[in-house]
Amino acid sequence: MNKHAVAQEATQFIQNFLNKEFACWELAYRELDRAKYEAAVTGFIREFFTFEAVPSITRPKNVSAGWVEEAKAYLAATIKRPLFKIEQYLVSDESVYAAYTGSNDLGSNSYAEVFLYRKGAGQYRIFSVFHTDPDGGIKHFDGKEFSFSRARLVAIEKFLAPADEADLLDYHLEPV
């Protein structure tokens, strides 16, 4: 197995997730119809998660045309989250992927969240989310617990180097 490449369909899954997440953010800031916005976010969560994830895509319950005008500034400061790397682990004979991403905030250039996903029933789905810890490392946030110590790192695909020094050290690690 190439230690610098993960399965192409696993990479496409997380890139599709990031694209659709950003499309939901755009909808949150542009759509006046609450039902359309909520249906899109609910559909996004059902498509990509194995659990009822805590949606990061939020807005006030009631929005007005004035809020949509104000939201233009929010949208200008929102980006598609950067994808820094994907790690592929083996747990028994199952592949588990960890996608290291930044936040949706303009200028995000350090790790913010790690999405863990695997293929089950013919499709990839996120089963766990970790947040970065200001003191270093990552901490479980939502979904199923996952023990990295019980998994074997077999491949890493790198996309964008983070700016944070500790994240950069981690980014340069290679599987043995």
Biotite code that builds the C-alpha atoms (Angstrom):
import biotite.structure as struc

atoms = struc.array([
    struc.Atom([0.000, 0.000, 0.000], chain_id="A", res_id=1, res_name="MET", atom_name="CA", element="C"),
    struc.Atom([1.290, 3.443, -0.913], chain_id="A", res_id=2, res_name="ASN", atom_name="CA", element="C"),
    struc.Atom([1.925, 5.276, 2.349], chain_id="A", res_id=3, res_name="LYS", atom_name="CA", element="C"),
    struc.Atom([1.072, 8.597, 0.708], chain_id="A", res_id=4, res_name="HIS", atom_name="CA", element="C"),
    struc.Atom([-2.285, 7.706, -0.797], chain_id="A", res_id=5, res_name="ALA", atom_name="CA", element="C"),
    struc.Atom([-5.562, 6.600, 0.688], chain_id="A", res_id=6, res_name="VAL", atom_name="CA", element="C"),
    struc.Atom([-8.375, 5.058, -1.298], chain_id="A", res_id=7, res_name="ALA", atom_name="CA", element="C"),
    struc.Atom([-9.557, 7.531, -3.937], chain_id="A", res_id=8, res_name="GLN", atom_name="CA", element="C"),
    struc.Atom([-13.222, 7.041, -3.020], chain_id="A", res_id=9, res_name="GLU", atom_name="CA", element="C"),
    struc.Atom([-12.399, 7.790, 0.647], chain_id="A", res_id=10, res_name="ALA", atom_name="CA", element="C"),
    struc.Atom([-10.780, 11.063, -0.435], chain_id="A", res_id=11, res_name="THR", atom_name="CA", element="C"),
    struc.Atom([-13.730, 11.903, -2.685], chain_id="A", res_id=12, res_name="GLN", atom_name="CA", element="C"),
    struc.Atom([-16.148, 11.277, 0.204], chain_id="A", res_id=13, res_name="PHE", atom_name="CA", element="C"),
    struc.Atom([-14.531, 13.822, 2.511], chain_id="A", res_id=14, res_name="ILE", atom_name="CA", element="C"),
    struc.Atom([-14.110, 16.367, -0.291], chain_id="A", res_id=15, res_name="GLN", atom_name="CA", element="C"),
    struc.Atom([-17.807, 15.963, -1.124], chain_id="A", res_id=16, res_name="ASN", atom_name="CA", element="C"),
    struc.Atom([-18.616, 16.407, 2.587], chain_id="A", res_id=17, res_name="PHE", atom_name="CA", element="C"),
    struc.Atom([-16.620, 19.663, 2.731], chain_id="A", res_id=18, res_name="LEU", atom_name="CA", element="C"),
    struc.Atom([-18.279, 20.984, -0.446], chain_id="A", res_id=19, res_name="ASN", atom_name="CA", element="C"),
    struc.Atom([-21.787, 20.199, 0.797], chain_id="A", res_id=20, res_name="LYS", atom_name="CA", element="C"),
    struc.Atom([-21.059, 21.602, 4.248], chain_id="A", res_id=21, res_name="GLU", atom_name="CA", element="C"),
    struc.Atom([-20.041, 24.906, 2.651], chain_id="A", res_id=22, res_name="PHE", atom_name="CA", element="C"),
    struc.Atom([-23.165, 24.862, 0.446], chain_id="A", res_id=23, res_name="ALA", atom_name="CA", element="C"),
    struc.Atom([-25.234, 24.532, 3.642], chain_id="A", res_id=24, res_name="CYS", atom_name="CA", element="C"),
    struc.Atom([-23.406, 27.527, 5.124], chain_id="A", res_id=25, res_name="TRP", atom_name="CA", element="C"),
    struc.Atom([-24.241, 29.538, 2.008], chain_id="A", res_id=26, res_name="GLU", atom_name="CA", element="C"),
    struc.Atom([-27.873, 28.502, 2.330], chain_id="A", res_id=27, res_name="LEU", atom_name="CA", element="C"),
    struc.Atom([-27.906, 29.421, 6.028], chain_id="A", res_id=28, res_name="ALA", atom_name="CA", element="C"),
    struc.Atom([-26.842, 32.959, 5.144], chain_id="A", res_id=29, res_name="TYR", atom_name="CA", element="C"),
    struc.Atom([-28.943, 33.437, 2.010], chain_id="A", res_id=30, res_name="ARG", atom_name="CA", element="C"),
    struc.Atom([-32.202, 31.512, 2.417], chain_id="A", res_id=31, res_name="GLU", atom_name="CA", element="C"),
    struc.Atom([-35.127, 33.248, 4.111], chain_id="A", res_id=32, res_name="LEU", atom_name="CA", element="C"),
    struc.Atom([-37.281, 30.095, 4.166], chain_id="A", res_id=33, res_name="ASP", atom_name="CA", element="C"),
    struc.Atom([-36.520, 28.376, 7.475], chain_id="A", res_id=34, res_name="ARG", atom_name="CA", element="C"),
    struc.Atom([-37.934, 25.028, 6.298], chain_id="A", res_id=35, res_name="ALA", atom_name="CA", element="C"),
    struc.Atom([-35.623, 24.938, 3.250], chain_id="A", res_id=36, res_name="LYS", atom_name="CA", element="C"),
    struc.Atom([-32.591, 25.752, 5.368], chain_id="A", res_id=37, res_name="TYR", atom_name="CA", element="C"),
    struc.Atom([-33.467, 23.189, 8.069], chain_id="A", res_id=38, res_name="GLU", atom_name="CA", element="C"),
    struc.Atom([-34.249, 20.496, 5.484], chain_id="A", res_id=39, res_name="ALA", atom_name="CA", element="C"),
    struc.Atom([-30.876, 21.054, 3.815], chain_id="A", res_id=40, res_name="ALA", atom_name="CA", element="C"),
    struc.Atom([-28.940, 20.812, 7.095], chain_id="A", res_id=41, res_name="VAL", atom_name="CA", element="C"),
    struc.Atom([-30.918, 17.756, 8.216], chain_id="A", res_id=42, res_name="THR", atom_name="CA", element="C"),
    struc.Atom([-30.325, 16.091, 4.840], chain_id="A", res_id=43, res_name="GLY", atom_name="CA", element="C"),
    struc.Atom([-26.618, 16.910, 5.051], chain_id="A", res_id=44, res_name="PHE", atom_name="CA", element="C"),
    struc.Atom([-26.329, 15.306, 8.498], chain_id="A", res_id=45, res_name="ILE", atom_name="CA", element="C"),
    struc.Atom([-28.240, 12.200, 7.404], chain_id="A", res_id=46, res_name="ARG", atom_name="CA", element="C"),
    struc.Atom([-26.128, 11.834, 4.267], chain_id="A", res_id=47, res_name="GLU", atom_name="CA", element="C"),
    struc.Atom([-22.745, 12.080, 5.959], chain_id="A", res_id=48, res_name="PHE", atom_name="CA", element="C"),
    struc.Atom([-23.084, 10.962, 9.592], chain_id="A", res_id=49, res_name="PHE", atom_name="CA", element="C"),
    struc.Atom([-23.977, 7.683, 11.288], chain_id="A", res_id=50, res_name="THR", atom_name="CA", element="C"),
    struc.Atom([-25.370, 9.611, 14.264], chain_id="A", res_id=51, res_name="PHE", atom_name="CA", element="C"),
    struc.Atom([-27.398, 12.757, 14.909], chain_id="A", res_id=52, res_name="GLU", atom_name="CA", element="C"),
    struc.Atom([-24.424, 15.083, 14.738], chain_id="A", res_id=53, res_name="ALA", atom_name="CA", element="C"),
    struc.Atom([-24.420, 18.447, 16.425], chain_id="A", res_id=54, res_name="VAL", atom_name="CA", element="C"),
    struc.Atom([-24.769, 20.747, 13.411], chain_id="A", res_id=55, res_name="PRO", atom_name="CA", element="C"),
    struc.Atom([-22.154, 23.461, 13.231], chain_id="A", res_id=56, res_name="SER", atom_name="CA", element="C"),
    struc.Atom([-24.223, 25.180, 10.552], chain_id="A", res_id=57, res_name="ILE", atom_name="CA", element="C"),
    struc.Atom([-26.418, 27.507, 12.580], chain_id="A", res_id=58, res_name="THR", atom_name="CA", element="C"),
    struc.Atom([-28.307, 30.763, 12.341], chain_id="A", res_id=59, res_name="ARG", atom_name="CA", element="C"),
    struc.Atom([-31.043, 32.562, 14.282], chain_id="A", res_id=60, res_name="PRO", atom_name="CA", element="C"),
    struc.Atom([-34.428, 30.797, 14.370], chain_id="A", res_id=61, res_name="LYS", atom_name="CA", element="C"),
    struc.Atom([-36.156, 33.727, 12.717], chain_id="A", res_id=62, res_name="ASN", atom_name="CA", element="C"),
    struc.Atom([-34.410, 35.646, 9.982], chain_id="A", res_id=63, res_name="VAL", atom_name="CA", element="C"),
    struc.Atom([-35.528, 38.708, 8.122], chain_id="A", res_id=64, res_name="SER", atom_name="CA", element="C"),
    struc.Atom([-34.443, 40.336, 4.911], chain_id="A", res_id=65, res_name="ALA", atom_name="CA", element="C"),
    struc.Atom([-32.372, 42.662, 7.112], chain_id="A", res_id=66, res_name="GLY", atom_name="CA", element="C"),
    struc.Atom([-30.595, 39.698, 8.685], chain_id="A", res_id=67, res_name="TRP", atom_name="CA", element="C"),
    struc.Atom([-29.846, 38.242, 5.245], chain_id="A", res_id=68, res_name="VAL", atom_name="CA", element="C"),
    struc.Atom([-28.243, 41.585, 4.357], chain_id="A", res_id=69, res_name="GLU", atom_name="CA", element="C"),
    struc.Atom([-26.192, 41.468, 7.571], chain_id="A", res_id=70, res_name="GLU", atom_name="CA", element="C"),
    struc.Atom([-25.348, 37.827, 6.875], chain_id="A", res_id=71, res_name="ALA", atom_name="CA", element="C"),
    struc.Atom([-23.404, 38.825, 3.762], chain_id="A", res_id=72, res_name="LYS", atom_name="CA", element="C"),
    struc.Atom([-20.563, 39.810, 6.080], chain_id="A", res_id=73, res_name="ALA", atom_name="CA", element="C"),
    struc.Atom([-20.777, 36.435, 7.831], chain_id="A", res_id=74, res_name="TYR", atom_name="CA", element="C"),
    struc.Atom([-20.692, 34.628, 4.495], chain_id="A", res_id=75, res_name="LEU", atom_name="CA", element="C"),
    struc.Atom([-17.689, 36.686, 3.363], chain_id="A", res_id=76, res_name="ALA", atom_name="CA", element="C"),
    struc.Atom([-15.860, 35.456, 6.489], chain_id="A", res_id=77, res_name="ALA", atom_name="CA", element="C"),
    struc.Atom([-16.880, 31.804, 5.924], chain_id="A", res_id=78, res_name="THR", atom_name="CA", element="C"),
    struc.Atom([-14.850, 29.425, 3.773], chain_id="A", res_id=79, res_name="ILE", atom_name="CA", element="C"),
    struc.Atom([-14.964, 25.809, 2.760], chain_id="A", res_id=80, res_name="LYS", atom_name="CA", element="C"),
    struc.Atom([-12.898, 24.239, 5.521], chain_id="A", res_id=81, res_name="ARG", atom_name="CA", element="C"),
    struc.Atom([-9.346, 23.420, 4.463], chain_id="A", res_id=82, res_name="PRO", atom_name="CA", element="C"),
    struc.Atom([-8.399, 19.756, 4.243], chain_id="A", res_id=83, res_name="LEU", atom_name="CA", element="C"),
    struc.Atom([-4.872, 19.242, 5.544], chain_id="A", res_id=84, res_name="PHE", atom_name="CA", element="C"),
    struc.Atom([-4.496, 15.476, 5.422], chain_id="A", res_id=85, res_name="LYS", atom_name="CA", element="C"),
    struc.Atom([-6.271, 12.147, 5.552], chain_id="A", res_id=86, res_name="ILE", atom_name="CA", element="C"),
    struc.Atom([-4.830, 9.293, 7.591], chain_id="A", res_id=87, res_name="GLU", atom_name="CA", element="C"),
    struc.Atom([-5.859, 5.726, 6.907], chain_id="A", res_id=88, res_name="GLN", atom_name="CA", element="C"),
    struc.Atom([-5.842, 3.282, 9.807], chain_id="A", res_id=89, res_name="TYR", atom_name="CA", element="C"),
    struc.Atom([-6.444, -0.436, 10.002], chain_id="A", res_id=90, res_name="LEU", atom_name="CA", element="C"),
    struc.Atom([-8.512, -1.721, 12.893], chain_id="A", res_id=91, res_name="VAL", atom_name="CA", element="C"),
    struc.Atom([-8.617, -5.506, 12.537], chain_id="A", res_id=92, res_name="SER", atom_name="CA", element="C"),
    struc.Atom([-9.273, -5.723, 8.788], chain_id="A", res_id=93, res_name="ASP", atom_name="CA", element="C"),
    struc.Atom([-11.322, -2.545, 8.553], chain_id="A", res_id=94, res_name="GLU", atom_name="CA", element="C"),
    struc.Atom([-10.052, 0.758, 7.156], chain_id="A", res_id=95, res_name="SER", atom_name="CA", element="C"),
    struc.Atom([-10.842, 3.866, 9.171], chain_id="A", res_id=96, res_name="VAL", atom_name="CA", element="C"),
    struc.Atom([-10.021, 7.332, 7.839], chain_id="A", res_id=97, res_name="TYR", atom_name="CA", element="C"),
    struc.Atom([-9.222, 10.477, 9.819], chain_id="A", res_id=98, res_name="ALA", atom_name="CA", element="C"),
    struc.Atom([-9.641, 13.738, 7.898], chain_id="A", res_id=99, res_name="ALA", atom_name="CA", element="C"),
    struc.Atom([-7.804, 16.655, 9.537], chain_id="A", res_id=100, res_name="TYR", atom_name="CA", element="C"),
    struc.Atom([-9.582, 19.895, 8.667], chain_id="A", res_id=101, res_name="THR", atom_name="CA", element="C"),
    struc.Atom([-9.505, 23.530, 9.629], chain_id="A", res_id=102, res_name="GLY", atom_name="CA", element="C"),
    struc.Atom([-12.548, 25.559, 10.596], chain_id="A", res_id=103, res_name="SER", atom_name="CA", element="C"),
    struc.Atom([-14.966, 27.406, 8.323], chain_id="A", res_id=104, res_name="ASN", atom_name="CA", element="C"),
    struc.Atom([-13.526, 30.751, 9.432], chain_id="A", res_id=105, res_name="ASP", atom_name="CA", element="C"),
    struc.Atom([-11.701, 32.806, 6.827], chain_id="A", res_id=106, res_name="LEU", atom_name="CA", element="C"),
    struc.Atom([-7.962, 32.464, 7.409], chain_id="A", res_id=107, res_name="GLY", atom_name="CA", element="C"),
    struc.Atom([-8.227, 29.030, 9.044], chain_id="A", res_id=108, res_name="SER", atom_name="CA", element="C"),
    struc.Atom([-4.833, 27.446, 8.610], chain_id="A", res_id=109, res_name="ASN", atom_name="CA", element="C"),
    struc.Atom([-4.560, 25.096, 11.593], chain_id="A", res_id=110, res_name="SER", atom_name="CA", element="C"),
    struc.Atom([-6.270, 21.890, 12.647], chain_id="A", res_id=111, res_name="TYR", atom_name="CA", element="C"),
    struc.Atom([-9.760, 22.440, 14.090], chain_id="A", res_id=112, res_name="ALA", atom_name="CA", element="C"),
    struc.Atom([-11.653, 19.168, 13.659], chain_id="A", res_id=113, res_name="GLU", atom_name="CA", element="C"),
    struc.Atom([-10.863, 15.593, 12.761], chain_id="A", res_id=114, res_name="VAL", atom_name="CA", element="C"),
    struc.Atom([-13.656, 13.608, 11.125], chain_id="A", res_id=115, res_name="PHE", atom_name="CA", element="C"),
    struc.Atom([-13.392, 9.818, 11.396], chain_id="A", res_id=116, res_name="LEU", atom_name="CA", element="C"),
    struc.Atom([-15.209, 7.795, 8.788], chain_id="A", res_id=117, res_name="TYR", atom_name="CA", element="C"),
    struc.Atom([-15.395, 4.313, 7.330], chain_id="A", res_id=118, res_name="ARG", atom_name="CA", element="C"),
    struc.Atom([-17.271, 2.367, 4.739], chain_id="A", res_id=119, res_name="LYS", atom_name="CA", element="C"),
    struc.Atom([-20.284, 0.406, 5.907], chain_id="A", res_id=120, res_name="GLY", atom_name="CA", element="C"),
    struc.Atom([-23.248, -0.918, 3.942], chain_id="A", res_id=121, res_name="ALA", atom_name="CA", element="C"),
    struc.Atom([-21.544, 0.215, 0.736], chain_id="A", res_id=122, res_name="GLY", atom_name="CA", element="C"),
    struc.Atom([-21.037, 3.870, 1.651], chain_id="A", res_id=123, res_name="GLN", atom_name="CA", element="C"),
    struc.Atom([-18.721, 6.033, 3.699], chain_id="A", res_id=124, res_name="TYR", atom_name="CA", element="C"),
    struc.Atom([-20.125, 7.765, 6.754], chain_id="A", res_id=125, res_name="ARG", atom_name="CA", element="C"),
    struc.Atom([-18.625, 9.840, 9.562], chain_id="A", res_id=126, res_name="ILE", atom_name="CA", element="C"),
    struc.Atom([-18.914, 8.030, 12.884], chain_id="A", res_id=127, res_name="PHE", atom_name="CA", element="C"),
    struc.Atom([-16.846, 10.254, 15.168], chain_id="A", res_id=128, res_name="SER", atom_name="CA", element="C"),
    struc.Atom([-15.713, 13.863, 15.461], chain_id="A", res_id=129, res_name="VAL", atom_name="CA", element="C"),
    struc.Atom([-12.714, 15.122, 17.416], chain_id="A", res_id=130, res_name="PHE", atom_name="CA", element="C"),
    struc.Atom([-11.861, 18.759, 18.177], chain_id="A", res_id=131, res_name="HIS", atom_name="CA", element="C"),
    struc.Atom([-8.339, 20.012, 18.533], chain_id="A", res_id=132, res_name="THR", atom_name="CA", element="C"),
    struc.Atom([-7.215, 20.816, 22.042], chain_id="A", res_id=133, res_name="ASP", atom_name="CA", element="C"),
    struc.Atom([-5.484, 24.184, 22.616], chain_id="A", res_id=134, res_name="PRO", atom_name="CA", element="C"),
    struc.Atom([-2.979, 22.336, 24.806], chain_id="A", res_id=135, res_name="ASP", atom_name="CA", element="C"),
    struc.Atom([-2.130, 19.959, 21.949], chain_id="A", res_id=136, res_name="GLY", atom_name="CA", element="C"),
    struc.Atom([-3.680, 16.820, 20.548], chain_id="A", res_id=137, res_name="GLY", atom_name="CA", element="C"),
    struc.Atom([-7.320, 16.118, 19.877], chain_id="A", res_id=138, res_name="ILE", atom_name="CA", element="C"),
    struc.Atom([-10.302, 15.288, 22.089], chain_id="A", res_id=139, res_name="LYS", atom_name="CA", element="C"),
    struc.Atom([-13.429, 13.334, 21.295], chain_id="A", res_id=140, res_name="HIS", atom_name="CA", element="C"),
    struc.Atom([-16.401, 15.636, 20.686], chain_id="A", res_id=141, res_name="PHE", atom_name="CA", element="C"),
    struc.Atom([-19.316, 13.705, 19.176], chain_id="A", res_id=142, res_name="ASP", atom_name="CA", element="C"),
    struc.Atom([-20.241, 10.312, 17.842], chain_id="A", res_id=143, res_name="GLY", atom_name="CA", element="C"),
    struc.Atom([-18.619, 7.021, 18.690], chain_id="A", res_id=144, res_name="LYS", atom_name="CA", element="C"),
    struc.Atom([-15.407, 6.908, 20.719], chain_id="A", res_id=145, res_name="GLU", atom_name="CA", element="C"),
    struc.Atom([-12.308, 5.821, 18.789], chain_id="A", res_id=146, res_name="PHE", atom_name="CA", element="C"),
    struc.Atom([-8.951, 4.679, 20.143], chain_id="A", res_id=147, res_name="SER", atom_name="CA", element="C"),
    struc.Atom([-6.068, 5.625, 17.879], chain_id="A", res_id=148, res_name="PHE", atom_name="CA", element="C"),
    struc.Atom([-3.777, 3.442, 19.998], chain_id="A", res_id=149, res_name="SER", atom_name="CA", element="C"),
    struc.Atom([-5.692, 0.339, 18.868], chain_id="A", res_id=150, res_name="ARG", atom_name="CA", element="C"),
    struc.Atom([-5.348, 1.230, 15.202], chain_id="A", res_id=151, res_name="ALA", atom_name="CA", element="C"),
    struc.Atom([-2.397, 0.904, 12.857], chain_id="A", res_id=152, res_name="ARG", atom_name="CA", element="C"),
    struc.Atom([-1.572, 3.878, 10.622], chain_id="A", res_id=153, res_name="LEU", atom_name="CA", element="C"),
    struc.Atom([-1.035, 2.566, 7.091], chain_id="A", res_id=154, res_name="VAL", atom_name="CA", element="C"),
    struc.Atom([-1.302, 5.592, 4.786], chain_id="A", res_id=155, res_name="ALA", atom_name="CA", element="C"),
    struc.Atom([-1.365, 9.373, 4.789], chain_id="A", res_id=156, res_name="ILE", atom_name="CA", element="C"),
    struc.Atom([-2.422, 11.648, 1.985], chain_id="A", res_id=157, res_name="GLU", atom_name="CA", element="C"),
    struc.Atom([-1.411, 15.273, 2.422], chain_id="A", res_id=158, res_name="LYS", atom_name="CA", element="C"),
    struc.Atom([-3.137, 18.237, 0.819], chain_id="A", res_id=159, res_name="PHE", atom_name="CA", element="C"),
    struc.Atom([-2.182, 21.459, 2.595], chain_id="A", res_id=160, res_name="LEU", atom_name="CA", element="C"),
    struc.Atom([0.389, 22.158, 5.295], chain_id="A", res_id=161, res_name="ALA", atom_name="CA", element="C"),
    struc.Atom([-1.049, 23.835, 8.419], chain_id="A", res_id=162, res_name="PRO", atom_name="CA", element="C"),
    struc.Atom([0.540, 26.990, 9.817], chain_id="A", res_id=163, res_name="ALA", atom_name="CA", element="C"),
    struc.Atom([0.451, 26.102, 13.517], chain_id="A", res_id=164, res_name="ASP", atom_name="CA", element="C"),
    struc.Atom([3.852, 24.760, 14.651], chain_id="A", res_id=165, res_name="GLU", atom_name="CA", element="C"),
    struc.Atom([2.485, 21.765, 16.587], chain_id="A", res_id=166, res_name="ALA", atom_name="CA", element="C"),
    struc.Atom([0.105, 20.894, 13.736], chain_id="A", res_id=167, res_name="ASP", atom_name="CA", element="C"),
    struc.Atom([2.969, 21.178, 11.269], chain_id="A", res_id=168, res_name="LEU", atom_name="CA", element="C"),
    struc.Atom([5.070, 18.709, 13.290], chain_id="A", res_id=169, res_name="LEU", atom_name="CA", element="C"),
    struc.Atom([2.144, 16.274, 13.240], chain_id="A", res_id=170, res_name="ASP", atom_name="CA", element="C"),
    struc.Atom([1.590, 16.895, 9.521], chain_id="A", res_id=171, res_name="TYR", atom_name="CA", element="C"),
    struc.Atom([5.120, 15.762, 8.721], chain_id="A", res_id=172, res_name="HIS", atom_name="CA", element="C"),
    struc.Atom([4.808, 12.419, 10.563], chain_id="A", res_id=173, res_name="LEU", atom_name="CA", element="C"),
    struc.Atom([4.885, 9.362, 8.337], chain_id="A", res_id=174, res_name="GLU", atom_name="CA", element="C"),
    struc.Atom([3.570, 5.818, 8.856], chain_id="A", res_id=175, res_name="PRO", atom_name="CA", element="C"),
    struc.Atom([6.241, 3.229, 9.658], chain_id="A", res_id=176, res_name="VAL", atom_name="CA", element="C"),
])
